[in-house]
Amino acid sequence: MEFVHRSVLLDETIEGLAIKPGGIYLDGTLGGGGHSSVICSRLETGRLIGIDQDAQALAAASVRLEPYQDKVTLVRDNYCNAPAVVRSLGLDGVDGIVLDLGVSSYQLDNAERGFSYRYDTALDMRMDTRQSLTAREIVNDYPERELYRIIRDYGEDQFAKNIAKHIAAARKDKPIETTGELNELIKAAIPARMRANGGHPSKRTFQAIRIECNHELDVLKNSLDELIALLHPGGRICIITFHSLEDRLVKSTFRKKENPCTCPPDFPVCVCGKQSQGKVITRKPVLPKEEELETNSRSKSAKLRIFEKAAADK
């Protein structure tokens, strides 16, 4: 199937990157190449490095970016390894980084990948099909208390405890194999009057299992410092999140990088010696405009935050 994916907050991200025609840019979540194709169109002598762990995404992006192939390098990897990828290309850093987190429209619409509750298929949800852990193992092998924690924290579902209980009870009889079976269990765990509101009853649980399966929050948490360090002086990192925990991580990291001082507030001068590494460009997150919300439902929970690395001392 064709890799169709509308890049969320595209114009705002491109503007936030402040692209230099001769700069080096990294798209750590390449997807179908939506952000990257626009970045490439602004480059003259510059270069783009595109990273994605999804082989189908890379194949689609390589077609989309073919007009710019002389300035593009595509790598199948996780963005947490971006610093090593950049250095392996003989580069000391980049001028801008884009991360568009979460799952792509294509991944959701590709039934066999098991990301969506709309199709009855095998429980998979791996962004990188080379990894062994799948949604099936999480659903069938995780202790009930762990399932509860994941659905509560990553899915932010008020019925997390009951959903975990229903899953644990059902799998005693036989393994839960498909998204359809999981759907029915979630539906049974949520009171009928609550199912009438707030979208599909499985949305939050599927999101939670996907985040756990791909270690999405851990990867983000463990990568932010190194990604910011990878920026050249004056370079910018633009991160689009779709989950409150992701957004909180990005927000707090950017703030600490801007003001790392650990001195007590009543100290007249800073004595800890920790230097600011740059500035937060977005005091509040950039949200999609009304037109985008109307044409792309995926953009509803999107938030863009931007950080600029401190310029070199003159």
DOZATOR-438471 format. One record per residue (C-alpha): residue number from 1; residue in three letters; x, y, z. Coordinates in pm, 1 decimal. Example, Ala and Ser with C-alpha at 12.3 -4.5 7.8 and 13.67 -1.06 7.14 Angstrom:
<recs>
seq,type,px,py,pz
1,ala,1230.0,-450.0,780.0
2,ser,1367.0,-106.0,714.0
</recs>
This chain:
<recs>
seq,type,px,py,pz
1,met,0.0,0.0,0.0
2,glu,105.9,358.0,-55.5
3,phe,274.5,531.1,238.7
4,val,31.5,819.8,296.9
5,his,113.6,1041.0,589.8
6,arg,27.1,1405.5,639.7
7,ser,298.1,1570.3,842.1
8,val,149.4,1744.0,1144.0
9,leu,246.5,2107.5,1217.6
10,leu,456.3,2105.8,899.6
11,asp,475.4,2482.0,834.3
12,glu,534.9,2561.1,1200.5
13,thr,816.1,2305.0,1223.9
14,ile,988.6,2425.6,907.7
15,glu,966.9,2786.0,1028.2
16,gly,1097.6,2680.1,1370.4
17,leu,1401.9,2507.5,1220.5
18,ala,1520.7,2836.4,1063.6
19,ile,1681.1,2638.1,779.0
20,lys,2015.3,2753.9,637.3
21,pro,2074.4,2659.7,270.1
22,gly,2413.6,2511.5,357.0
23,gly,2313.6,2347.2,685.6
24,ile,2305.7,1985.0,795.4
25,tyr,1967.0,1860.2,918.2
26,leu,1855.3,1542.8,1089.0
27,asp,1505.1,1397.2,1068.8
28,gly,1507.6,1135.5,1343.1
29,thr,1157.7,1003.0,1266.5
30,leu,1161.2,1011.9,888.1
31,gly,825.2,841.5,825.5
32,gly,712.3,907.5,469.6
33,gly,953.5,1200.8,438.2
34,gly,699.8,1483.7,472.8
35,his,911.7,1715.6,685.2
36,ser,1230.2,1604.4,510.2
37,ser,1107.8,1680.7,158.8
38,val,1035.5,2041.1,258.0
39,ile,1370.8,2071.2,436.5
40,cys,1547.8,1940.9,124.0
41,ser,1365.6,2192.2,-96.0
42,arg,1527.7,2470.1,112.1
43,leu,1880.7,2328.7,91.9
44,glu,2142.3,2430.6,-163.9
45,thr,2477.1,2294.7,-49.2
46,gly,2328.1,2146.7,267.3
47,arg,2254.8,1788.8,362.1
48,leu,1975.6,1587.0,521.8
49,ile,2015.9,1271.9,729.1
50,gly,1692.9,1072.7,763.7
51,ile,1657.3,801.9,1026.5
52,asp,1371.1,558.1,1076.7
53,gln,1349.8,207.5,1224.1
54,asp,1057.4,114.2,998.6
55,ala,1175.8,-43.8,671.9
56,gln,850.4,43.5,491.9
57,ala,882.9,407.8,594.4
58,leu,1239.3,423.0,462.8
59,ala,1134.6,269.3,130.7
60,ala,854.6,523.7,91.0
61,ala,1073.5,816.8,194.7
62,ser,1347.8,719.2,-50.0
63,val,1094.8,747.9,-334.1
64,arg,965.0,1082.0,-208.5
65,leu,1314.9,1222.4,-161.5
66,glu,1451.0,1092.9,-493.3
67,pro,1468.4,1444.3,-646.4
68,tyr,1713.0,1535.6,-367.0
69,gln,1909.9,1210.8,-355.7
70,asp,2247.2,1387.2,-392.7
71,lys,2196.7,1561.0,-57.3
72,val,2015.7,1287.3,139.4
73,thr,2146.7,997.5,350.4
74,leu,1888.3,748.1,482.0
75,val,1963.7,510.7,768.3
76,arg,1752.4,235.0,925.1
77,asp,1797.4,289.5,1297.0
78,asn,1635.6,435.9,1605.2
79,tyr,1686.7,808.0,1659.9
80,cys,1846.3,728.5,1997.4
81,asn,2151.2,624.2,1791.2
82,ala,2152.2,947.8,1588.2
83,pro,2478.2,1083.6,1739.5
84,ala,2663.5,764.8,1635.1
85,val,2501.8,777.6,1288.5
86,val,2603.9,1142.3,1239.3
87,arg,2962.2,1076.0,1349.8
88,ser,2985.7,767.0,1129.1
89,leu,2922.5,1001.0,836.3
90,gly,3227.1,1206.9,935.0
91,leu,3021.4,1495.8,1074.8
92,asp,3071.0,1667.9,1410.0
93,gly,2708.5,1778.3,1450.0
94,val,2397.9,1917.5,1280.0
95,asp,2221.2,2253.1,1242.3
96,gly,1871.9,2126.7,1308.7
97,ile,1680.6,1821.7,1428.8
98,val,1315.9,1718.6,1378.7
99,leu,1135.9,1453.2,1582.9
100,asp,772.1,1378.5,1496.7
101,leu,691.0,1123.4,1765.5
102,gly,422.1,857.0,1784.8
103,val,275.0,637.1,1515.4
104,ser,225.5,742.8,1153.8
105,ser,-103.8,738.5,963.5
106,tyr,45.8,474.3,734.0
107,gln,136.7,246.1,1023.6
108,leu,-216.4,281.4,1162.8
109,asp,-375.1,215.9,823.4
110,asn,-157.0,-86.4,743.9
111,ala,-378.1,-356.7,896.6
112,glu,-115.7,-629.3,929.0
113,arg,106.5,-415.0,1155.3
114,gly,-150.2,-444.7,1435.7
115,phe,-131.0,-79.9,1547.6
116,ser,-499.3,-5.9,1498.3
117,tyr,-811.7,-124.2,1675.6
118,arg,-1000.7,-78.2,1348.6
119,tyr,-871.8,-403.9,1196.5
120,asp,-879.2,-759.1,1331.3
121,thr,-525.0,-885.4,1290.3
122,ala,-232.8,-1035.0,1482.0
123,leu,-115.2,-837.2,1786.2
124,asp,215.9,-689.2,1669.9
125,met,270.9,-308.7,1701.6
126,arg,647.3,-319.1,1636.6
127,met,784.4,-10.7,1463.7
128,asp,1104.5,-204.4,1401.9
129,thr,1006.8,-553.2,1285.1
130,arg,1358.2,-677.8,1372.7
131,gln,1283.3,-660.8,1744.3
132,ser,1142.6,-967.3,1921.8
133,leu,899.4,-803.6,2168.3
134,thr,547.9,-769.0,2023.4
135,ala,214.5,-653.3,2161.9
136,arg,116.1,-1021.5,2190.9
137,glu,388.8,-1085.5,2450.4
138,ile,291.4,-775.4,2648.7
139,val,-79.1,-869.4,2653.8
140,asn,-20.3,-1235.6,2740.4
141,asp,297.3,-1238.3,2951.2
142,tyr,310.0,-916.2,3153.7
143,pro,181.9,-947.1,3513.1
144,glu,-161.2,-790.3,3566.4
145,arg,-14.6,-512.8,3784.7
146,glu,229.4,-420.6,3503.4
147,leu,-51.5,-409.6,3247.5
148,tyr,-244.4,-184.9,3485.4
149,arg,52.4,50.5,3524.7
150,ile,110.3,73.1,3148.6
151,ile,-256.8,136.6,3063.7
152,arg,-287.4,388.5,3348.0
153,asp,35.0,580.2,3273.8
154,tyr,75.2,549.3,2897.5
155,gly,-292.2,524.9,2807.6
156,glu,-419.2,761.1,3078.0
157,asp,-731.2,546.1,3093.8
158,gln,-951.2,574.5,3402.5
159,phe,-1057.8,210.7,3357.5
160,ala,-700.1,79.6,3346.3
161,lys,-745.2,-148.2,3648.0
162,asn,-1056.7,-312.9,3509.1
163,ile,-908.2,-351.8,3159.9
164,ala,-596.9,-520.8,3304.5
165,lys,-821.1,-748.4,3513.2
166,his,-1027.3,-852.3,3208.2
167,ile,-712.4,-926.0,3005.4
168,ala,-556.4,-1130.0,3287.2
169,ala,-876.5,-1334.2,3335.0
170,ala,-925.1,-1405.2,2964.0
171,arg,-568.7,-1522.6,2896.9
172,lys,-600.6,-1794.0,3163.0
173,asp,-828.3,-1982.5,2922.7
174,lys,-629.6,-1920.6,2605.3
175,pro,-374.5,-1670.3,2471.9
176,ile,-508.5,-1342.9,2330.1
177,glu,-390.0,-1349.3,1968.3
178,thr,-562.2,-1069.1,1777.9
179,thr,-649.5,-702.0,1798.8
180,gly,-1015.7,-802.3,1765.1
181,glu,-1001.1,-1023.4,2075.3
182,leu,-829.0,-746.3,2270.3
183,asn,-1091.5,-499.2,2148.3
184,glu,-1373.4,-712.2,2287.5
185,leu,-1203.5,-745.5,2627.7
186,ile,-1150.4,-369.7,2654.7
187,lys,-1508.9,-304.9,2551.2
188,ala,-1635.7,-543.3,2821.3
189,ala,-1420.4,-368.4,3083.9
190,ile,-1566.9,-22.0,3021.3
191,pro,-1922.3,64.4,3132.7
192,ala,-2161.7,106.6,2839.0
193,arg,-2256.5,462.0,2937.1
194,met,-1885.1,561.8,2922.8
195,arg,-1828.9,394.3,2585.1
196,ala,-2077.0,633.1,2427.8
197,asn,-1840.4,927.7,2485.4
198,gly,-1472.3,997.0,2437.5
199,gly,-1395.5,811.5,2115.1
200,his,-1321.0,443.3,2064.5
201,pro,-1290.1,250.9,2394.9
202,ser,-970.4,76.1,2278.9
203,lys,-781.4,389.4,2171.6
204,arg,-601.1,453.0,2500.5
205,thr,-509.9,90.9,2572.2
206,phe,-374.7,35.8,2221.0
207,gln,-169.0,352.8,2256.2
208,ala,-32.7,232.3,2591.2
209,ile,68.9,-110.2,2458.3
210,arg,231.6,46.3,2151.0
211,ile,436.9,286.3,2366.6
212,glu,551.9,-3.4,2585.4
213,cys,626.4,-229.9,2290.0
214,asn,852.4,29.6,2125.3
215,his,994.5,175.7,2449.6
216,glu,893.3,516.1,2316.4
217,leu,916.1,713.4,2642.1
218,asp,1244.0,552.4,2747.0
219,val,1399.4,626.3,2407.8
220,leu,1291.5,990.3,2426.5
221,lys,1408.2,1033.2,2785.8
222,asn,1747.6,876.4,2715.3
223,ser,1806.1,1064.2,2387.5
224,leu,1722.3,1430.1,2455.3
225,asp,2051.8,1532.7,2618.2
226,glu,2262.2,1373.5,2344.4
227,leu,2048.1,1517.4,2064.7
228,ile,2081.0,1869.0,2203.6
229,ala,2457.6,1814.7,2242.2
230,leu,2465.7,1713.2,1873.4
231,leu,2345.8,2058.3,1762.6
232,his,2592.0,2311.1,1628.6
233,pro,2589.5,2649.0,1809.7
234,gly,2268.9,2830.0,1711.4
235,gly,2112.1,2505.3,1586.2
236,arg,1752.2,2415.6,1670.6
237,ile,1563.5,2102.6,1770.0
238,cys,1188.9,2081.4,1694.6
239,ile,991.6,1806.3,1868.8
240,ile,627.6,1720.5,1799.9
241,thr,460.5,1511.6,2070.7
242,phe,116.1,1348.5,2089.6
243,his,118.1,1236.3,2451.7
244,ser,119.2,1435.8,2776.0
245,leu,411.4,1236.0,2923.0
246,glu,621.5,1298.4,2610.2
247,asp,536.8,1667.7,2614.4
248,arg,624.1,1695.1,2984.4
249,leu,962.1,1530.1,2922.9
250,val,1045.7,1766.5,2637.2
251,lys,926.1,2073.8,2827.2
252,ser,1125.2,1996.2,3143.1
253,thr,1442.3,1901.0,2949.8
254,phe,1434.4,2221.0,2745.3
255,arg,1381.8,2429.8,3060.2
256,lys,1672.0,2262.6,3241.6
257,lys,1898.3,2318.2,2940.8
258,glu,1804.3,2686.6,2940.2
259,asn,1842.2,2728.6,3315.7
260,pro,2050.4,2446.9,3470.8
261,cys,2142.9,2644.8,3784.5
262,thr,2093.8,2435.4,4098.8
263,cys,2171.8,2712.9,4351.0
264,pro,1909.2,2784.4,4618.0
265,pro,1673.2,3064.4,4507.1
266,asp,1793.7,3296.6,4785.8
267,phe,2158.9,3293.9,4667.4
268,pro,2248.8,3642.1,4535.9
269,val,2475.2,3497.2,4263.6
270,cys,2514.3,3157.4,4097.9
271,val,2793.4,2949.5,4247.5
272,cys,2709.1,2607.9,4096.3
273,gly,2875.4,2713.7,3770.7
274,lys,2625.4,2539.6,3545.7
275,gln,2598.2,2727.4,3218.1
276,ser,2285.8,2770.4,3008.1
277,gln,2304.3,2557.3,2693.9
278,gly,2057.2,2765.0,2495.2
279,lys,1707.0,2903.4,2500.0
280,val,1352.6,2777.0,2473.6
281,ile,1195.6,2931.5,2161.7
282,thr,841.9,2818.0,2245.5
283,arg,732.9,2940.0,2589.5
284,lys,404.3,2762.9,2524.9
285,pro,374.3,2470.3,2283.6
286,val,272.1,2547.8,1926.1
287,leu,-65.9,2386.8,1854.0
288,pro,-229.2,2303.9,1519.2
289,lys,-443.1,2575.5,1361.4
290,glu,-814.7,2529.2,1306.1
291,glu,-772.8,2439.2,936.3
292,glu,-529.3,2159.5,1018.0
293,leu,-754.5,2021.2,1290.6
294,glu,-1039.1,2004.8,1038.5
295,thr,-838.6,1823.9,768.5
296,asn,-615.3,1598.9,979.4
297,ser,-768.5,1433.5,1285.0
298,arg,-427.3,1300.5,1392.0
299,ser,-315.3,1656.1,1469.8
300,lys,-562.6,1694.3,1757.0
301,ser,-320.4,1618.9,2040.9
302,ala,-5.2,1748.1,1868.7
303,lys,226.5,1992.3,2044.0
304,leu,545.7,2141.7,1902.5
305,arg,829.4,2265.3,2123.4
306,ile,1152.3,2423.0,1997.3
307,phe,1491.7,2473.4,2162.6
308,glu,1789.4,2669.3,2025.6
309,lys,2145.9,2578.5,2120.5
310,ala,2352.0,2867.8,2255.8
311,ala,2563.2,3047.0,1997.8
312,ala,2940.2,3005.5,2018.1
313,asp,3129.0,3260.1,2226.8
314,lys,3280.4,3530.0,2013.5
</recs>
